[in-house]
Amino acid sequence: MATVPAPDSAFKIPESVLVIIYRADGQVLLLRRTQAAPEGQPFWQGVTGSKDFEGEDWQATAVREVAEETGIDARAPGCVLQDWALQNTYTIYPHWLHRYAPGVWLNTERVFGLRVPMGTRVVLNPREHTAFAWHDWREAADRCYSPSNAEAILHLPAYLTA
């Protein structure tokens, strides 16, 4: 069993992944966070999560976060995890700044796509999400609270034909 390095500090690392989980029919999996959006509406998104330690590989972060949040093994037969070579830098929401070291206010997010077979079982982590739903990619983009999630989903058609 591989040893996982201990976190470098008590603060979150401002490097994260966004994984758009989708099926070949263009349906995208969205997750509803336990915490509502700042304005109080439901907070729907793809899989997101920070690196656990400095130097953690982007792909390893994506595989780990997908497993933690959905129970899906991104390396399972029929699954295809692809680095979309897209990177977003955005301002961290003010109500989450306390999770980061003093002076940190920007996060870098690497975007991945994960194609899964029809019938893939989803098991949510109840500490993070209260519901999931599959939506046509256009509707999924419209439902996302985060602009970076919506923008990433709008790239999906290029990967549906690949």
ABEGO torsion letter per residue (X at the ends): XBBBBBBABABBBABBBBBBBBBAAGBBBBBBBABBBAAGBBBBBBBBEBBABBGBBAAAAAAAAAAAAAGBBAABBGBBBBBAGBBBBBBBBAAAAAABBBGBABBBBBBBBBBBBBGBBBBBBAAABABBBBBBAAAAAAABABAAAAAAAAAAAAAAAX
